[in-house]
Amino acid sequence: MAVPKRKTTSMKRGNRRSGHSKESVTYVESKETGELHRPHHVDLKTGMYRGRQILEPREDF
């Protein structure tokens, strides 16, 4: 049976687990309205995506 020869150091363990943390959500500012929205997503306030009108603009924000 395979048994580790030495104890894994906390640095090695931490480097292995470095990808386990949650990523923080990124927001970008709209050039037209100044509102924050997710990159590569439709701006729900204006309904615009990549310069085109995709959805009807919403007024209830």
mmJSON file of the N, C-alpha and C atoms, coordinates in Angstrom:
{"data_MODEL":{"atom_site":{
"group_PDB":["ATOM","ATOM","ATOM","ATOM","ATOM","ATOM","ATOM","ATOM","ATOM","ATOM","ATOM","ATOM","ATOM","ATOM","ATOM","ATOM","ATOM","ATOM","ATOM","ATOM","ATOM","ATOM","ATOM","ATOM","ATOM","ATOM","ATOM","ATOM","ATOM","ATOM","ATOM","ATOM","ATOM","ATOM","ATOM","ATOM","ATOM","ATOM","ATOM","ATOM","ATOM","ATOM","ATOM","ATOM","ATOM","ATOM","ATOM","ATOM","ATOM","ATOM","ATOM","ATOM","ATOM","ATOM","ATOM","ATOM","ATOM","ATOM","ATOM","ATOM","ATOM","ATOM","ATOM","ATOM","ATOM","ATOM","ATOM","ATOM","ATOM","ATOM","ATOM","ATOM","ATOM","ATOM","ATOM","ATOM","ATOM","ATOM","ATOM","ATOM","ATOM","ATOM","ATOM","ATOM","ATOM","ATOM","ATOM","ATOM","ATOM","ATOM","ATOM","ATOM","ATOM","ATOM","ATOM","ATOM","ATOM","ATOM","ATOM","ATOM","ATOM","ATOM","ATOM","ATOM","ATOM","ATOM","ATOM","ATOM","ATOM","ATOM","ATOM","ATOM","ATOM","ATOM","ATOM","ATOM","ATOM","ATOM","ATOM","ATOM","ATOM","ATOM","ATOM","ATOM","ATOM","ATOM","ATOM","ATOM","ATOM","ATOM","ATOM","ATOM","ATOM","ATOM","ATOM","ATOM","ATOM","ATOM","ATOM","ATOM","ATOM","ATOM","ATOM","ATOM","ATOM","ATOM","ATOM","ATOM","ATOM","ATOM","ATOM","ATOM","ATOM","ATOM","ATOM","ATOM","ATOM","ATOM","ATOM","ATOM","ATOM","ATOM","ATOM","ATOM","ATOM","ATOM","ATOM","ATOM","ATOM","ATOM","ATOM","ATOM","ATOM","ATOM","ATOM","ATOM","ATOM","ATOM","ATOM","ATOM","ATOM","ATOM","ATOM"],
"id":[1,2,3,4,5,6,7,8,9,10,11,12,13,14,15,16,17,18,19,20,21,22,23,24,25,26,27,28,29,30,31,32,33,34,35,36,37,38,39,40,41,42,43,44,45,46,47,48,49,50,51,52,53,54,55,56,57,58,59,60,61,62,63,64,65,66,67,68,69,70,71,72,73,74,75,76,77,78,79,80,81,82,83,84,85,86,87,88,89,90,91,92,93,94,95,96,97,98,99,100,101,102,103,104,105,106,107,108,109,110,111,112,113,114,115,116,117,118,119,120,121,122,123,124,125,126,127,128,129,130,131,132,133,134,135,136,137,138,139,140,141,142,143,144,145,146,147,148,149,150,151,152,153,154,155,156,157,158,159,160,161,162,163,164,165,166,167,168,169,170,171,172,173,174,175,176,177,178,179,180,181,182,183],
"type_symbol":["N","C","C","N","C","C","N","C","C","N","C","C","N","C","C","N","C","C","N","C","C","N","C","C","N","C","C","N","C","C","N","C","C","N","C","C","N","C","C","N","C","C","N","C","C","N","C","C","N","C","C","N","C","C","N","C","C","N","C","C","N","C","C","N","C","C","N","C","C","N","C","C","N","C","C","N","C","C","N","C","C","N","C","C","N","C","C","N","C","C","N","C","C","N","C","C","N","C","C","N","C","C","N","C","C","N","C","C","N","C","C","N","C","C","N","C","C","N","C","C","N","C","C","N","C","C","N","C","C","N","C","C","N","C","C","N","C","C","N","C","C","N","C","C","N","C","C","N","C","C","N","C","C","N","C","C","N","C","C","N","C","C","N","C","C","N","C","C","N","C","C","N","C","C","N","C","C","N","C","C","N","C","C"],
"label_atom_id":["N","CA","C","N","CA","C","N","CA","C","N","CA","C","N","CA","C","N","CA","C","N","CA","C","N","CA","C","N","CA","C","N","CA","C","N","CA","C","N","CA","C","N","CA","C","N","CA","C","N","CA","C","N","CA","C","N","CA","C","N","CA","C","N","CA","C","N","CA","C","N","CA","C","N","CA","C","N","CA","C","N","CA","C","N","CA","C","N","CA","C","N","CA","C","N","CA","C","N","CA","C","N","CA","C","N","CA","C","N","CA","C","N","CA","C","N","CA","C","N","CA","C","N","CA","C","N","CA","C","N","CA","C","N","CA","C","N","CA","C","N","CA","C","N","CA","C","N","CA","C","N","CA","C","N","CA","C","N","CA","C","N","CA","C","N","CA","C","N","CA","C","N","CA","C","N","CA","C","N","CA","C","N","CA","C","N","CA","C","N","CA","C","N","CA","C","N","CA","C","N","CA","C","N","CA","C","N","CA","C","N","CA","C"],
"label_alt_id":[null,null,null,null,null,null,null,null,null,null,null,null,null,null,null,null,null,null,null,null,null,null,null,null,null,null,null,null,null,null,null,null,null,null,null,null,null,null,null,null,null,null,null,null,null,null,null,null,null,null,null,null,null,null,null,null,null,null,null,null,null,null,null,null,null,null,null,null,null,null,null,null,null,null,null,null,null,null,null,null,null,null,null,null,null,null,null,null,null,null,null,null,null,null,null,null,null,null,null,null,null,null,null,null,null,null,null,null,null,null,null,null,null,null,null,null,null,null,null,null,null,null,null,null,null,null,null,null,null,null,null,null,null,null,null,null,null,null,null,null,null,null,null,null,null,null,null,null,null,null,null,null,null,null,null,null,null,null,null,null,null,null,null,null,null,null,null,null,null,null,null,null,null,null,null,null,null,null,null,null,null,null,null],
"label_comp_id":["MET","MET","MET","ALA","ALA","ALA","VAL","VAL","VAL","PRO","PRO","PRO","LYS","LYS","LYS","ARG","ARG","ARG","LYS","LYS","LYS","THR","THR","THR","THR","THR","THR","SER","SER","SER","MET","MET","MET","LYS","LYS","LYS","ARG","ARG","ARG","GLY","GLY","GLY","ASN","ASN","ASN","ARG","ARG","ARG","ARG","ARG","ARG","SER","SER","SER","GLY","GLY","GLY","HIS","HIS","HIS","SER","SER","SER","LYS","LYS","LYS","GLU","GLU","GLU","SER","SER","SER","VAL","VAL","VAL","THR","THR","THR","TYR","TYR","TYR","VAL","VAL","VAL","GLU","GLU","GLU","SER","SER","SER","LYS","LYS","LYS","GLU","GLU","GLU","THR","THR","THR","GLY","GLY","GLY","GLU","GLU","GLU","LEU","LEU","LEU","HIS","HIS","HIS","ARG","ARG","ARG","PRO","PRO","PRO","HIS","HIS","HIS","HIS","HIS","HIS","VAL","VAL","VAL","ASP","ASP","ASP","LEU","LEU","LEU","LYS","LYS","LYS","THR","THR","THR","GLY","GLY","GLY","MET","MET","MET","TYR","TYR","TYR","ARG","ARG","ARG","GLY","GLY","GLY","ARG","ARG","ARG","GLN","GLN","GLN","ILE","ILE","ILE","LEU","LEU","LEU","GLU","GLU","GLU","PRO","PRO","PRO","ARG","ARG","ARG","GLU","GLU","GLU","ASP","ASP","ASP","PHE","PHE","PHE"],
"label_asym_id":["A","A","A","A","A","A","A","A","A","A","A","A","A","A","A","A","A","A","A","A","A","A","A","A","A","A","A","A","A","A","A","A","A","A","A","A","A","A","A","A","A","A","A","A","A","A","A","A","A","A","A","A","A","A","A","A","A","A","A","A","A","A","A","A","A","A","A","A","A","A","A","A","A","A","A","A","A","A","A","A","A","A","A","A","A","A","A","A","A","A","A","A","A","A","A","A","A","A","A","A","A","A","A","A","A","A","A","A","A","A","A","A","A","A","A","A","A","A","A","A","A","A","A","A","A","A","A","A","A","A","A","A","A","A","A","A","A","A","A","A","A","A","A","A","A","A","A","A","A","A","A","A","A","A","A","A","A","A","A","A","A","A","A","A","A","A","A","A","A","A","A","A","A","A","A","A","A","A","A","A","A","A","A"],
"label_entity_id":["1","1","1","1","1","1","1","1","1","1","1","1","1","1","1","1","1","1","1","1","1","1","1","1","1","1","1","1","1","1","1","1","1","1","1","1","1","1","1","1","1","1","1","1","1","1","1","1","1","1","1","1","1","1","1","1","1","1","1","1","1","1","1","1","1","1","1","1","1","1","1","1","1","1","1","1","1","1","1","1","1","1","1","1","1","1","1","1","1","1","1","1","1","1","1","1","1","1","1","1","1","1","1","1","1","1","1","1","1","1","1","1","1","1","1","1","1","1","1","1","1","1","1","1","1","1","1","1","1","1","1","1","1","1","1","1","1","1","1","1","1","1","1","1","1","1","1","1","1","1","1","1","1","1","1","1","1","1","1","1","1","1","1","1","1","1","1","1","1","1","1","1","1","1","1","1","1","1","1","1","1","1","1"],
"label_seq_id":[1,1,1,2,2,2,3,3,3,4,4,4,5,5,5,6,6,6,7,7,7,8,8,8,9,9,9,10,10,10,11,11,11,12,12,12,13,13,13,14,14,14,15,15,15,16,16,16,17,17,17,18,18,18,19,19,19,20,20,20,21,21,21,22,22,22,23,23,23,24,24,24,25,25,25,26,26,26,27,27,27,28,28,28,29,29,29,30,30,30,31,31,31,32,32,32,33,33,33,34,34,34,35,35,35,36,36,36,37,37,37,38,38,38,39,39,39,40,40,40,41,41,41,42,42,42,43,43,43,44,44,44,45,45,45,46,46,46,47,47,47,48,48,48,49,49,49,50,50,50,51,51,51,52,52,52,53,53,53,54,54,54,55,55,55,56,56,56,57,57,57,58,58,58,59,59,59,60,60,60,61,61,61],
"pdbx_PDB_ins_code":[null,null,null,null,null,null,null,null,null,null,null,null,null,null,null,null,null,null,null,null,null,null,null,null,null,null,null,null,null,null,null,null,null,null,null,null,null,null,null,null,null,null,null,null,null,null,null,null,null,null,null,null,null,null,null,null,null,null,null,null,null,null,null,null,null,null,null,null,null,null,null,null,null,null,null,null,null,null,null,null,null,null,null,null,null,null,null,null,null,null,null,null,null,null,null,null,null,null,null,null,null,null,null,null,null,null,null,null,null,null,null,null,null,null,null,null,null,null,null,null,null,null,null,null,null,null,null,null,null,null,null,null,null,null,null,null,null,null,null,null,null,null,null,null,null,null,null,null,null,null,null,null,null,null,null,null,null,null,null,null,null,null,null,null,null,null,null,null,null,null,null,null,null,null,null,null,null,null,null,null,null,null,null],
"Cartn_x":[0.842,0.0,0.887,0.51,1.311,1.118,2.237,2.216,3.165,2.744,3.638,4.88,6.024,7.265,7.361,6.856,6.921,5.561,5.364,4.144,4.13,2.981,2.854,2.873,3.725,3.854,2.612,2.412,1.25,1.337,2.563,2.723,2.288,2.706,2.298,0.788,0.245,-1.187,-1.955,-1.466,-2.113,-2.032,-0.889,-0.755,-1.698,-1.893,-2.795,-4.241,-4.592,-5.957,-6.206,-5.266,-5.421,-6.566,-6.919,-8.019,-9.377,-9.442,-10.703,-11.494,-10.843,-11.532,-12.568,-13.621,-14.653,-14.117,-14.524,-14.125,-15.097,-14.569,-15.441,-16.083,-17.313,-18.062,-17.522,-17.271,-16.727,-17.846,-17.754,-18.703,-17.941,-18.549,-17.973,-18.988,-18.484,-19.346,-19.787,-21.075,-21.609,-21.16,-20.726,-20.247,-21.383,-22.577,-23.696,-24.34,-24.643,-25.413,-24.576,-23.405,-22.6,-23.024,-23.986,-24.455,-23.474,-23.429,-22.592,-23.382,-22.723,-23.333,-22.232,-22.618,-21.657,-21.076,-19.781,-19.226,-19.789,-20.003,-20.544,-21.965,-22.699,-24.097,-24.891,-26.182,-27.054,-27.183,-27.096,-27.35,-28.86,-29.376,-30.815,-31.487,-30.757,-31.362,-31.697,-30.763,-30.974,-31.39,-31.1,-31.42,-30.43,-29.271,-28.281,-27.236,-26.74,-25.623,-24.796,-23.543,-22.591,-23.125,-23.749,-24.216,-25.55,-26.197,-27.489,-28.569,-29.787,-30.922,-31.432,-31.311,-31.729,-33.066,-33.2,-34.418,-35.032,-36.3,-36.946,-36.343,-36.081,-35.542,-36.53,-35.979,-36.819,-36.795,-37.924,-38.009,-38.101,-38.29,-38.555,-37.288,-36.164,-34.939,-34.817],
"Cartn_y":[-1.175,0.0,1.239,2.253,3.474,4.343,4.71,5.563,6.717,7.977,9.106,9.004,9.345,9.271,10.41,11.591,12.751,13.45,14.224,15.013,16.121,16.33,17.408,18.742,19.652,20.946,21.797,22.781,23.648,24.476,24.785,25.533,24.693,23.448,22.567,22.35,22.156,21.947,23.194,24.364,25.615,25.879,25.563,25.737,24.81,23.619,22.679,23.169,23.784,24.234,25.665,26.258,27.665,27.875,26.866,26.993,26.736,26.424,26.101,27.335,28.508,29.708,30.161,30.824,31.342,32.56,32.689,33.859,34.99,36.205,37.343,37.738,38.198,38.56,39.87,39.91,41.078,41.897,43.208,44.112,45.134,45.572,46.634,47.767,48.975,50.141,50.364,50.583,50.85,52.223,52.322,53.605,54.598,54.114,55.005,55.508,54.58,54.946,55.06,54.449,54.456,53.397,52.557,51.496,50.322,49.585,48.395,47.191,46.351,45.101,44.085,42.808,41.737,41.84,41.581,41.591,40.433,40.662,39.679,39.277,40.156,39.946,41.166,40.993,42.097,43.056,44.368,45.386,45.473,45.027,44.93,46.289,47.321,48.648,49.187,49.049,49.59,48.529,47.266,46.19,46.081,46.734,46.743,45.649,45.08,44.146,44.359,44.689,44.935,45.964,47.019,48.106,47.868,46.746,46.443,46.341,46.732,46.631,45.192,44.494,43.096,42.989,43.685,43.651,45.038,45.076,46.364,46.994,48.304,48.955,48.858,48.714,48.598,49.913,50.263,51.499,51.236,49.999,49.698,49.45,50.04,49.874,50.971],
"Cartn_z":[0.0,0.0,0.0,-0.773,-0.878,0.357,0.943,2.128,1.879,2.18,1.964,2.842,2.272,3.031,4.043,3.653,4.541,4.579,5.635,5.768,4.705,4.077,3.101,3.833,3.372,4.046,3.786,4.652,4.503,3.233,2.78,1.538,0.339,0.287,-0.808,-0.787,0.409,0.54,0.098,0.489,0.112,-1.378,-2.009,-3.447,-4.206,-3.701,-4.344,-4.233,-3.118,-2.881,-3.361,-4.029,-4.413,-5.388,-6.154,-7.09,-6.482,-5.2,-4.556,-4.159,-4.165,-3.69,-4.709,-4.223,-5.118,-5.841,-7.093,-7.848,-7.547,-7.433,-7.215,-8.541,-8.473,-9.668,-10.21,-11.52,-12.17,-12.79,-12.669,-13.29,-14.106,-15.205,-16.027,-16.095,-16.34,-16.411,-17.849,-18.046,-19.371,-19.833,-21.084,-21.604,-21.769,-22.117,-22.378,-21.086,-20.164,-18.982,-17.721,-17.69,-16.477,-15.476,-15.84,-14.958,-14.987,-13.888,-13.816,-14.312,-15.106,-15.555,-15.786,-15.876,-16.093,-17.493,-17.661,-19.014,-19.84,-21.124,-22.055,-21.701,-21.005,-20.681,-21.13,-21.293,-21.682,-20.508,-20.795,-19.779,-19.602,-18.457,-18.255,-18.176,-17.796,-17.708,-19.098,-20.042,-21.385,-22.389,-22.106,-23.043,-24.184,-24.068,-25.135,-24.891,-25.989,-25.945,-27.194,-27.025,-28.108,-29.109,-28.584,-29.434,-30.105,-29.828,-30.446,-29.379,-29.736,-28.831,-28.855,-27.727,-27.629,-26.904,-25.776,-24.971,-24.913,-24.508,-24.276,-23.015,-23.025,-21.819,-20.662,-19.444,-18.262,-17.499,-16.907,-16.125,-14.622,-14.203,-12.795,-11.987,-12.345,-11.554,-10.541],
"occupancy":[1.0,1.0,1.0,1.0,1.0,1.0,1.0,1.0,1.0,1.0,1.0,1.0,1.0,1.0,1.0,1.0,1.0,1.0,1.0,1.0,1.0,1.0,1.0,1.0,1.0,1.0,1.0,1.0,1.0,1.0,1.0,1.0,1.0,1.0,1.0,1.0,1.0,1.0,1.0,1.0,1.0,1.0,1.0,1.0,1.0,1.0,1.0,1.0,1.0,1.0,1.0,1.0,1.0,1.0,1.0,1.0,1.0,1.0,1.0,1.0,1.0,1.0,1.0,1.0,1.0,1.0,1.0,1.0,1.0,1.0,1.0,1.0,1.0,1.0,1.0,1.0,1.0,1.0,1.0,1.0,1.0,1.0,1.0,1.0,1.0,1.0,1.0,1.0,1.0,1.0,1.0,1.0,1.0,1.0,1.0,1.0,1.0,1.0,1.0,1.0,1.0,1.0,1.0,1.0,1.0,1.0,1.0,1.0,1.0,1.0,1.0,1.0,1.0,1.0,1.0,1.0,1.0,1.0,1.0,1.0,1.0,1.0,1.0,1.0,1.0,1.0,1.0,1.0,1.0,1.0,1.0,1.0,1.0,1.0,1.0,1.0,1.0,1.0,1.0,1.0,1.0,1.0,1.0,1.0,1.0,1.0,1.0,1.0,1.0,1.0,1.0,1.0,1.0,1.0,1.0,1.0,1.0,1.0,1.0,1.0,1.0,1.0,1.0,1.0,1.0,1.0,1.0,1.0,1.0,1.0,1.0,1.0,1.0,1.0,1.0,1.0,1.0,1.0,1.0,1.0,1.0,1.0,1.0],
"B_iso_or_equiv":[0.0,0.0,0.0,0.0,0.0,0.0,0.0,0.0,0.0,0.0,0.0,0.0,0.0,0.0,0.0,0.0,0.0,0.0,0.0,0.0,0.0,0.0,0.0,0.0,0.0,0.0,0.0,0.0,0.0,0.0,0.0,0.0,0.0,0.0,0.0,0.0,0.0,0.0,0.0,0.0,0.0,0.0,0.0,0.0,0.0,0.0,0.0,0.0,0.0,0.0,0.0,0.0,0.0,0.0,0.0,0.0,0.0,0.0,0.0,0.0,0.0,0.0,0.0,0.0,0.0,0.0,0.0,0.0,0.0,0.0,0.0,0.0,0.0,0.0,0.0,0.0,0.0,0.0,0.0,0.0,0.0,0.0,0.0,0.0,0.0,0.0,0.0,0.0,0.0,0.0,0.0,0.0,0.0,0.0,0.0,0.0,0.0,0.0,0.0,0.0,0.0,0.0,0.0,0.0,0.0,0.0,0.0,0.0,0.0,0.0,0.0,0.0,0.0,0.0,0.0,0.0,0.0,0.0,0.0,0.0,0.0,0.0,0.0,0.0,0.0,0.0,0.0,0.0,0.0,0.0,0.0,0.0,0.0,0.0,0.0,0.0,0.0,0.0,0.0,0.0,0.0,0.0,0.0,0.0,0.0,0.0,0.0,0.0,0.0,0.0,0.0,0.0,0.0,0.0,0.0,0.0,0.0,0.0,0.0,0.0,0.0,0.0,0.0,0.0,0.0,0.0,0.0,0.0,0.0,0.0,0.0,0.0,0.0,0.0,0.0,0.0,0.0,0.0,0.0,0.0,0.0,0.0,0.0],
"pdbx_formal_charge":[null,null,null,null,null,null,null,null,null,null,null,null,null,null,null,null,null,null,null,null,null,null,null,null,null,null,null,null,null,null,null,null,null,null,null,null,null,null,null,null,null,null,null,null,null,null,null,null,null,null,null,null,null,null,null,null,null,null,null,null,null,null,null,null,null,null,null,null,null,null,null,null,null,null,null,null,null,null,null,null,null,null,null,null,null,null,null,null,null,null,null,null,null,null,null,null,null,null,null,null,null,null,null,null,null,null,null,null,null,null,null,null,null,null,null,null,null,null,null,null,null,null,null,null,null,null,null,null,null,null,null,null,null,null,null,null,null,null,null,null,null,null,null,null,null,null,null,null,null,null,null,null,null,null,null,null,null,null,null,null,null,null,null,null,null,null,null,null,null,null,null,null,null,null,null,null,null,null,null,null,null,null,null],
"auth_seq_id":[1,1,1,2,2,2,3,3,3,4,4,4,5,5,5,6,6,6,7,7,7,8,8,8,9,9,9,10,10,10,11,11,11,12,12,12,13,13,13,14,14,14,15,15,15,16,16,16,17,17,17,18,18,18,19,19,19,20,20,20,21,21,21,22,22,22,23,23,23,24,24,24,25,25,25,26,26,26,27,27,27,28,28,28,29,29,29,30,30,30,31,31,31,32,32,32,33,33,33,34,34,34,35,35,35,36,36,36,37,37,37,38,38,38,39,39,39,40,40,40,41,41,41,42,42,42,43,43,43,44,44,44,45,45,45,46,46,46,47,47,47,48,48,48,49,49,49,50,50,50,51,51,51,52,52,52,53,53,53,54,54,54,55,55,55,56,56,56,57,57,57,58,58,58,59,59,59,60,60,60,61,61,61],
"auth_comp_id":["MET","MET","MET","ALA","ALA","ALA","VAL","VAL","VAL","PRO","PRO","PRO","LYS","LYS","LYS","ARG","ARG","ARG","LYS","LYS","LYS","THR","THR","THR","THR","THR","THR","SER","SER","SER","MET","MET","MET","LYS","LYS","LYS","ARG","ARG","ARG","GLY","GLY","GLY","ASN","ASN","ASN","ARG","ARG","ARG","ARG","ARG","ARG","SER","SER","SER","GLY","GLY","GLY","HIS","HIS","HIS","SER","SER","SER","LYS","LYS","LYS","GLU","GLU","GLU","SER","SER","SER","VAL","VAL","VAL","THR","THR","THR","TYR","TYR","TYR","VAL","VAL","VAL","GLU","GLU","GLU","SER","SER","SER","LYS","LYS","LYS","GLU","GLU","GLU","THR","THR","THR","GLY","GLY","GLY","GLU","GLU","GLU","LEU","LEU","LEU","HIS","HIS","HIS","ARG","ARG","ARG","PRO","PRO","PRO","HIS","HIS","HIS","HIS","HIS","HIS","VAL","VAL","VAL","ASP","ASP","ASP","LEU","LEU","LEU","LYS","LYS","LYS","THR","THR","THR","GLY","GLY","GLY","MET","MET","MET","TYR","TYR","TYR","ARG","ARG","ARG","GLY","GLY","GLY","ARG","ARG","ARG","GLN","GLN","GLN","ILE","ILE","ILE","LEU","LEU","LEU","GLU","GLU","GLU","PRO","PRO","PRO","ARG","ARG","ARG","GLU","GLU","GLU","ASP","ASP","ASP","PHE","PHE","PHE"],
"auth_asym_id":["A","A","A","A","A","A","A","A","A","A","A","A","A","A","A","A","A","A","A","A","A","A","A","A","A","A","A","A","A","A","A","A","A","A","A","A","A","A","A","A","A","A","A","A","A","A","A","A","A","A","A","A","A","A","A","A","A","A","A","A","A","A","A","A","A","A","A","A","A","A","A","A","A","A","A","A","A","A","A","A","A","A","A","A","A","A","A","A","A","A","A","A","A","A","A","A","A","A","A","A","A","A","A","A","A","A","A","A","A","A","A","A","A","A","A","A","A","A","A","A","A","A","A","A","A","A","A","A","A","A","A","A","A","A","A","A","A","A","A","A","A","A","A","A","A","A","A","A","A","A","A","A","A","A","A","A","A","A","A","A","A","A","A","A","A","A","A","A","A","A","A","A","A","A","A","A","A","A","A","A","A","A","A"],
"auth_atom_id":["N","CA","C","N","CA","C","N","CA","C","N","CA","C","N","CA","C","N","CA","C","N","CA","C","N","CA","C","N","CA","C","N","CA","C","N","CA","C","N","CA","C","N","CA","C","N","CA","C","N","CA","C","N","CA","C","N","CA","C","N","CA","C","N","CA","C","N","CA","C","N","CA","C","N","CA","C","N","CA","C","N","CA","C","N","CA","C","N","CA","C","N","CA","C","N","CA","C","N","CA","C","N","CA","C","N","CA","C","N","CA","C","N","CA","C","N","CA","C","N","CA","C","N","CA","C","N","CA","C","N","CA","C","N","CA","C","N","CA","C","N","CA","C","N","CA","C","N","CA","C","N","CA","C","N","CA","C","N","CA","C","N","CA","C","N","CA","C","N","CA","C","N","CA","C","N","CA","C","N","CA","C","N","CA","C","N","CA","C","N","CA","C","N","CA","C","N","CA","C","N","CA","C","N","CA","C","N","CA","C","N","CA","C"],
"pdbx_PDB_model_num":[1,1,1,1,1,1,1,1,1,1,1,1,1,1,1,1,1,1,1,1,1,1,1,1,1,1,1,1,1,1,1,1,1,1,1,1,1,1,1,1,1,1,1,1,1,1,1,1,1,1,1,1,1,1,1,1,1,1,1,1,1,1,1,1,1,1,1,1,1,1,1,1,1,1,1,1,1,1,1,1,1,1,1,1,1,1,1,1,1,1,1,1,1,1,1,1,1,1,1,1,1,1,1,1,1,1,1,1,1,1,1,1,1,1,1,1,1,1,1,1,1,1,1,1,1,1,1,1,1,1,1,1,1,1,1,1,1,1,1,1,1,1,1,1,1,1,1,1,1,1,1,1,1,1,1,1,1,1,1,1,1,1,1,1,1,1,1,1,1,1,1,1,1,1,1,1,1,1,1,1,1,1,1]
}}}
